[in-house]
Amino acid sequence: MKRGDEITGTIEDLALEGKTIARIDGCVVFVRGGVPGDTVRMQIRAVKKNFAEADLVAIESPSPSRTAPRCRYFGTCGGCTWQNIAYGAQLEFKRKRVADALERIGGFASPLVPSPLAMADPYYYRNKMEFSFGERWRTREEMAVPRTAEGPPGAVCDPALGLHLPGRYDRILDLHECWLQSAESARIVNLVREFTLAEGLPVFSTVTQSGYLRNLVIRESKRTGERMVNLVTRDDRPEIMEKITAVLLGEFPSLTTVVNNITERRSQVAFGEIEKVYHGSGTITETIGPRRYRISANSFFQTNTAQAERLYDTALSFARLRSTDTVYDLYSGTGTIALHIAGGAGSVIGIESVEQAVNDARKNAESNGVRNCLFLHGDLKETLLSSRRQDQPLPRPDVVIVDPPRAGMHEKVAREIVALEPRTVVYVSCNPSTQARDLKIICESMKYTIASIQPVDMFPHTQHIENVVGLTKM
């Protein structure tokens, strides 16, 4: 096998980053665009020591799991890498991913992993989208035609508003439709694009560190119908913001709030050090279960409201709370899990390392009238140890719930949880691999065993899967 060879083979499985796996003469070949069960003709693009990479040339025999993608940008945009796979098949592949991680990384023999909790409609599920301004990505045919607009080196001469292409932070796919958030969201994107082009507003360039427009962030409540438009810019131009606010309200009179975040950061991060509100209060309200949350432009909030509620319900079910229980909510963020479970516990102690998130959690508890939650700011490696110190002890937990970032828990935190000896541990994770690694550390103590597992599909048409595991003390 060498570069340029055309080979026919069968796609056997899914890999990360939108790739699929075929095996040719015992060699693993990563193929982009296939679906497990496809028989395809592929062209070898690169041969490495332990694997090869190939481009799909033609589908000789389509898989029963293959379906027509709904979005016209599928295959170019990196937002929905699995839109060509039937939703039921997506769920099965995700279930297998969780089971494989628990077995291969965690060392758990034949774990019983049920099908992920699915969405009734796997489209228009996101409550937040970040769109970027930048240089428009052009096809090969367009590249052959000289551009009429040229500027200084590094300037954005062909502006676009949309999403970055996979791996291309210097080019933007100019999106006119998107099936991730809502039809109204796409209309807002198109209106803002038309306005900025008509006004000739300059797009921020990371090369020259000049320009005005950086990001358009749209947040919308799936429960209350409230909607926020946040324009992220390099500098303050109130006359432009007043004009675009009037245009937006003329087309979308029910728009809840319009915000301008201003930042001179060199990196492309969609929030600012200065925030100005041009319409409304600067916040929207969303509900999960009985709780209401006020969300500002830069607040963290789960991006799939409906599935977040099912995720938290699952964690609550696995916790098997008693009315007198003390619960630790580790990596508590803005307090959504703590507040969701608070009604069934005696007290909940949330611990979080991001100070702003702790402040938001306290405000969320106050606005919801929840008085049995205490939110602490601190490094978990130190704060957990304080539960066994004499100078500032925390009450020992009956139940521990953890929801760490993708990197998982520090080994010291996992071992400290074991030392605290809670009756139940509930581990919520967005990364089955690091979850399995951490569960192995906890269960190797011979004090805990897996009692329940439930994946939750938070991000249809992508490789991502949330998983909840309940552990009980032996």
Secondary structure by P-SEA (a helix, b strand, c coil): ccccbbbbbbbcccccccbbbbbcccbbbbbcccccccbbbbbbccccccbbbbbbcccccccccbbbbcccccccccccccccccaaaaaaaaaaaaaaaaaccccccccccccccccccccccccbbbbbbcbbbbccccccccccccccccccccccccccccccccccccccccccccaaaaaaaaaaaaaaaaacccccccccccccccbbbbbbbccccbbbbbbbcccccaaaaaaaaaaaaaacccccbbbbbbbccccccccccbbbbcccccbbbbbcccbbbbbcccccccccaaaaaaaaaaaaaaacccccbbbbbcccccaaaaaaacccccbbbbbbccaaaaaaaaaaaaaaccccbbbbbcccccaaaaaaccccccccccbbbbbcccccccaaaaaaaaaacccbbbbbbccaaaaaaaaaaaaccccccccbbbbbcccccccbbbbbbbbbcc
